[in-house]
Amino acid sequence: MQAISRRVGHQPFKPSSSISSLKSIYPISDYCYEADRPRYGSTLAPKGGGHIIRKGTGGRSSVSGIVATVFGATGFLGRYLVQQLAKMGSQVLVPFRGSEDSHRHLKLMGDLGQIVPMKYDPRDENSIKAVMAKANVVLNLIGREYETRNFSFEEANHSMAEQLAMIAKEHGGIMRFIQISCLGASPSSPSRFRRAKAAAEEAVLRELPEVKLFSVLQGRPKLIVPLIATIIRPAVMIGTEDRILNAWACFAKNYSFLPLLGDGSTKIQPVYVADVAGAIVSALKDDGTSTGKVYELGGPEVFTIHELAELMYHTIREWPRYVKVPFPIAKAIATPRELLLKKVPFPLPTPQIFNLDLILASSTDTVVSENALTFNDLGIVPHKLKGYPIEYLIQYRKGGPQFGSTVSEKVSPDTWP
C-alpha cells in the first residue's frame, strides 16, 4: 500500500480531456482574485446584451435572460408579477422607498440572489438610474388612487412615468418598457386619477417612439431592436389584497350594511390580478408583436356595482343590507378630506369607500372597448370571479370558514329583506 501511495504521490497531475474541454469553453482562473478582475465584480447581465429570452428549461433555477426593474413591486399587482417573473428564472430588481420589511415577502419568490431589493428615492434621478443600470426590461406599476401630503395624483401617476421613460430612453439598453395604466384612462374622464394615467400613456409613447432596426440575415430582414413601449390597462383588480371587495366585506362586517354609490347600476369589468400579471409576462415573452400597442384587460364578466356586492355577500354568508348613497351626498362626505389634506399638520386616514376620486370614477361605466386588444391577443384565458379568485373573503365570515349557508341556499332572491 505504501508503494502504491508513493507511486501515485510522485505522479504529476494531468487534467482529463473533459476538464480541458470545459476550460476551453469557460476559462477558469487558478487564483481567487486576479489583478485584472475586480474582487466584487457584478454578475448581472450587461445592459442591452442579447435577446430578451435567451435559454433555459424553465423554473426558478433557470436563466431566462430577463433582468427586470419593477417599479411598484411592493404593491398589489407587484407581488404577483414578481412571482411570475422569478418563477421563469428572471432576475428582478425591486426598488423600494419605505421600510426594509416592505420587500421581505418578495425575497422568497425567486432563487438565491434573483430578487434584488434596491432602496431609491423617486425624486432623485441618480437613484433611479442606479436601479435601472443593469436592467434590460423596465415595468412601471407605480400608481395611487388617492392623494397624500407628499405625492399628488399628477406626480405619482404622470410625472414619475414620464421620468422613467426619459431615463429608459437615455439608458440605451432597455429593450422593453411596460407602462401599467388603468381601464377608462382618458383626458376627459371626471376622475383625476384616470386623467393622470392618460397623460402618462401619452408621455411614455412620446418619449419612446417607434424605432425599429433591422439586420439582413440570409437575405431576410430580422428585427433586432423592437419598439420598447407597451401600455397595459387593467380593470379593477380582484385578489387577496385588493382594495374593493376587502373594503366592502370589512365595512359590512363592522356595520352590518354596505353603502352603494348611486343606485349601484354602474357597470365594471373586474379582473383577477394573477391574470393581469400573466398577461404582462406574456407580453414580455413574445417576439415584439405587443410593443407599441395598448391592451385593455377586463374579466370575462361584466358586473354592476350591486351585482358585485351580491357576490361578496354570497361569499361571506351574510344577509345583504344596503344603504343607497346618491352621488352628491357621497361627494359631500368625501370632500372635507381633500380640502384639509395639505392644511393640517398630520396625515389624514386613507379613504376606503368614500374616496372622492373613486366616487367621480364610479359615475361612469368602465368596461373594455369593443375593438380593443384584450387577453385573447396575449394568449391568456382570464378566470371567472366566482370561486377561487374570491375565496379569500371567507376570512370575513363571523363564525369561521364553515359558518352558515349562502343566501341562495336559504331563500329565493324575491324574498330578500
Beta strands, then each sheet from edge to edge (+ up, - down):
strand 1: 67-71
strand 2: 91-96
strand 3: 115-119
strand 4: 137-140
strand 5: 176-180
strand 6: 213-217
strand 7: 220-225
strand 8: 229-234
strand 9: 237-238
strand 10: 258-261
strand 11: 267-268
strand 12: 271-272
strand 13: 294-297
strand 14: 303-304
strand 15: 322-325
sheet 1: 3+ 2+ 1+ 4+ 5+ 8+ 13+
sheet 2: 6+ 7-
sheet 3: 9+ 12+
sheet 4: 10+ 15+
sheet 5: 11+ 14-
end
